[in-house]
């Protein structure tokens, strides 16, 4: 079983929603390796789309995911359950500013 999972759960012309989450218990030094492999496995499928991340991540995992995705996607937004919306956290697009709510 993987230590971290990344799954495309919804996709349209502009966006791809990725469900992320922990798998088999492990420490972050092991989890980040699986997180990198998991996000790389879906990277071709989501390339060029705005990414909506939904699910738990430790800080080291969040950095791995952001680094892998920011090179291939115009923007990354992370779900905030308190707001009930996605918060744009990375943007290389004039369409989105960091802090925008989606």
C-alpha positions in Angstrom: 0.0 0.0 0.0 1.2 3.5 -0.8 2.2 5.9 1.9 0.6 8.8 0.1 -2.1 8.9 -2.6 -3.0 11.4 -5.4 -6.0 10.7 -7.5 -7.7 12.7 -10.2 -11.4 12.8 -9.1 -12.8 15.4 -11.5 -11.6 17.2 -14.5 -12.9 19.7 -17.1 -11.5 21.9 -19.8 -9.8 24.2 -17.2 -9.5 22.5 -13.9 -8.4 19.2 -12.3 -9.5 18.2 -8.8 -7.0 16.0 -7.0 -8.0 14.0 -4.0 -4.9 13.7 -1.8 -4.3 11.7 1.4 -2.2 9.5 3.5 -2.0 5.8 3.0 0.1 3.3 5.0 1.5 4.9 8.2 5.1 6.1 7.8 7.3 9.1 8.6 7.6 12.2 6.4 11.0 11.1 5.0 9.2 8.1 3.4 5.9 9.8 2.7 7.4 12.5 0.5 9.0 9.9 -1.8 5.5 8.3 -2.3 3.9 11.7 -2.7 6.4 12.7 -5.4 5.8 9.4 -7.3 2.0 9.7 -6.9 1.8 13.3 -8.3 4.2 12.5 -11.1 1.9 9.6 -12.1 -0.9 12.0 -12.8 1.1 15.0 -14.0 0.7 14.3 -17.7 -3.1 14.0 -17.3 -3.4 17.3 -15.5 -0.8 19.3 -17.3 -2.0 22.8 -18.2 -5.0 22.7 -15.9 -5.6 24.7 -12.7 -5.2 22.3 -9.9 -7.7 22.0 -7.0 -6.2 20.0 -4.1 -8.5 18.5 -1.6 -7.3 16.3 1.4 -4.8 16.2 4.1 -1.1 16.8 3.7 1.8 17.4 6.0 4.0 20.5 5.3 6.8 18.5 3.6 4.2 16.7 1.4 2.5 20.0 0.5 5.9 21.4 -0.7 6.5 18.3 -2.8 3.1 18.5 -4.4 3.4 22.3 -5.0 6.8 22.0 -6.5 5.8 19.2 -8.9 2.6 20.9 -10.0 3.7 24.5 -10.3 6.0 23.7 -13.2 3.2 22.2 -15.3 0.0 24.1 -14.2 -1.0 27.8 -14.3 -2.4 27.8 -10.7 -2.8 25.6 -7.6 -5.6 26.1 -5.1 -6.1 24.2 -1.9 -9.4 23.4 -0.2 -10.0 25.2 3.1 -12.9 23.5 4.9 -13.4 26.6 7.2 -14.1 28.7 4.1 -15.7 25.9 2.1 -13.7 27.1 -0.9 -10.4 26.6 -2.6 -7.7 29.2 -1.9 -5.3 30.0 -4.7 -1.8 29.4 -3.2 0.4 29.4 -6.4 -0.3 31.3 -9.6 1.6 31.8 -12.8 -1.5 33.0 -14.5 -3.1 36.5 -15.0 -6.4 34.8 -14.3 -5.6 34.1 -10.7 -4.0 35.9 -7.8 -2.7 34.3 -4.7 -5.5 34.5 -2.1 -8.3 34.3 -4.7 -11.2 32.0 -3.6 -12.6 29.5 -6.0 
